[in-house]
Each structure stands twice: as structure tokens, then as C-alpha cells.
Amino acid sequence: MHLTSLNSNQKSSFPESLGELRLISQVNGPDAIEATRKLHGDSVKVQMKDAAVLRYRGGGAEATIWVSRTENNEQASSLMESMNDAIDPGDGFTSPVIVSVPRAESRTVYYVYGYESDHYYYLNEERVYWIAVTGLSVKTQLEFVAQVINEIDLPF
């Protein structure tokens, strides 16, 4: 996987900061699709059209955001369903629960805890988003997730 680290001379098509966290690296296109597929293993049969993996860090906190874009809304729904089915509460994650995210109440956002991180994921048309966060209070996490929902979109 090719990881692009950003320095002050490089521009990203994604927000340079979200809350207190700054964008430190990103992977786009085929490398991001491959990285995302590895997370899912054989559980995902949906063809991804594009993807991005973004890493934000600051003040002892870190977040990784995976964005997967499919051909259409139905495929994204299928991908989301596959993700929900693949989460095994006995295998490192808690059972998914729906959480209310301020400033994003119209979006159904799922939450799980696992592997020492809080995870939020949701569907937006033909895109599926997964956010892993460590080092932020619950309130700040929800604010961060709201910013992702309202500010990050794959630039096509």
C-alpha cells in the first residue's frame, strides 16, 4: 500500500483538519481499495469503484477514516449489510448500536468498540464510511463524526 504523508507543500482534496486533528496521511484509488478489502476479508463481495483512507492526528488523539465508493446506492447498502453481518461480538468488537450524532441526525450511524478504538460507520448514497477514533472524549468523538459526515466526501 502506498501511503502519502502530507507536508506543508502538499495539498489534499480532503479537509486539512477536523476539530483538533490534522490530516497526516491519505491513500486514494486502487491502493485504498486494496487496503479496505483487506479489512473485510472474504465478507465483502461488492465491487468498490473508489476508496480513500485518511489518517488524522493531534493532541494524543488519532482517527482513521475509510471511505468506500460503490457503483450505486444498492451496492453501498449491500456493502453496509455485509459489514454489519461480519461484525462478530465475540471476535474483538461489541455488538453494533445506532447512535445519535448531533448535526447529523438524518444519518443512521452505527457504533462498535473494538481493538482499543471507538468505531463509527454509516452509509451516504453510494459511499460507506468507517471511522476509528482513539484518544477523544465521547462528546468530542461525536463532534468529530459530525464533521466527517458534513465535510468529507470522495472528490470525484
C-alpha positions in Angstrom: 0.0 0.0 0.0 1.3 3.4 -0.9 0.7 5.9 1.9 1.1 9.6 1.1 2.3 11.6 4.0 1.5 15.2 3.8 3.8 18.1 4.3 3.2 21.8 4.2 3.8 21.9 0.4 1.2 19.3 -0.5 -2.5 19.9 -0.8 -5.2 17.3 -0.2 -8.7 17.3 -1.6 -9.8 16.4 2.0 -10.1 18.8 4.9 -6.6 19.6 6.4 -8.1 19.5 9.9 -11.2 18.2 11.6 -11.6 19.6 15.1 -8.3 19.4 16.8 -7.0 16.7 14.5 -4.8 17.4 11.4 -4.7 15.3 8.3 -1.3 13.4 8.3 -1.7 10.9 5.5 -4.0 9.7 2.8 -4.3 6.8 0.4 -6.6 7.1 -2.6 -7.7 4.9 -5.5 -6.5 1.3 -6.1 -4.2 1.3 -3.1 -7.1 2.4 -0.8 -9.5 -0.1 -2.4 -6.9 -2.9 -1.6 -6.4 -1.7 2.0 -10.1 -1.6 2.5 -10.7 -5.0 1.1 -8.0 -6.5 3.4 -10.0 -5.1 6.4 -13.1 -7.0 5.2 -11.5 -10.3 4.1 -13.9 -12.5 2.2 -17.0 -10.9 3.7 -17.3 -8.2 1.1 -18.3 -9.3 -2.4 -19.3 -5.8 -3.6 -17.1 -4.1 -6.2 -15.7 -0.8 -4.9 -15.4 1.9 -7.6 -13.0 4.0 -5.5 -11.8 4.5 -1.9 -9.8 6.7 0.4 -8.1 6.0 3.7 -7.4 9.2 5.7 -5.4 9.5 9.0 -5.8 12.4 11.3 -3.8 13.1 14.5 -3.4 15.7 17.2 -3.0 16.1 20.9 -2.7 12.4 21.6 -5.7 11.5 19.6 -5.9 9.8 16.3 -8.6 8.9 13.7 -8.6 6.8 10.6 -11.4 7.2 8.1 -12.1 4.6 5.4 -14.4 5.8 2.6 -15.6 3.2 0.0 -17.5 4.2 -3.1 -19.6 1.7 -5.0 -21.3 1.8 -8.3 -24.7 2.8 -6.8 -26.8 3.1 -3.7 -27.9 -0.5 -3.8 -24.3 -1.8 -3.8 -23.4 0.5 -0.9 -26.4 -0.8 1.1 -25.2 -4.3 0.3 -21.7 -3.4 1.5 -23.1 -1.9 4.7 -25.1 -5.1 5.3 -22.0 -7.2 4.7 -20.1 -5.1 7.2 -22.9 -5.5 9.9 -23.1 -9.2 9.3 -19.3 -9.6 9.6 -19.1 -7.9 13.0 -18.8 -10.7 15.5 -19.2 -9.5 19.1 -17.2 -12.5 20.3 -14.3 -11.6 17.9 -13.0 -8.3 19.2 -16.0 -6.0 18.7 -19.1 -5.1 20.7 -22.5 -5.5 19.0 -23.4 -2.6 16.7 -25.7 0.0 18.1 -27.2 3.0 16.4 -26.0 6.4 17.9 -27.4 9.9 17.5 -24.8 12.3 16.2 -25.6 16.0 16.7 -25.7 18.0 13.5 -26.2 14.7 11.6 -29.4 13.3 12.9 -30.7 12.4 9.4 -27.9 9.9 9.0 -28.0 6.4 10.6 -24.7 5.9 12.4 -23.6 2.6 13.9 -21.1 2.4 16.8 -18.9 -0.5 17.9 -16.0 -0.7 20.3 -13.1 -3.0 19.5 -9.3 -3.3 19.2 -8.9 -0.4 21.7 -10.8 2.1 19.4 -14.2 3.5 19.1 -15.7 2.9 15.6 -18.5 4.7 13.8 -19.8 3.8 10.4 -22.6 4.9 8.1 -24.0 5.0 4.6 -24.3 8.0 2.3 -25.7 7.3 -1.1 -23.2 5.1 -2.9 -20.5 5.6 -0.2 -19.8 3.7 3.0 -17.7 5.5 5.7 -15.9 3.8 8.7 -14.2 6.0 11.3 -11.9 4.6 14.0 -11.1 7.0 16.8 -8.8 6.9 19.9 -7.9 9.5 22.5 -11.0 11.7 22.3 -13.9 12.0 24.8 -17.3 10.7 23.7 -18.6 14.2 23.2 -15.6 15.2 21.1 -15.8 11.9 19.1 -19.4 12.7 18.2 -18.4 16.2 17.1 -15.6 14.7 15.0 -18.0 12.2 13.4 -20.5 15.0 12.7 -17.7 16.9 10.9 -16.8 13.9 8.8 -20.4 13.4 7.9 -20.8 17.1 6.9 -17.4 17.8 5.4 -15.8 14.7 3.8 -16.8 13.3 0.5 -14.8 11.5 -2.1 -13.7 14.1 -4.7 -15.0 12.7 -8.0 
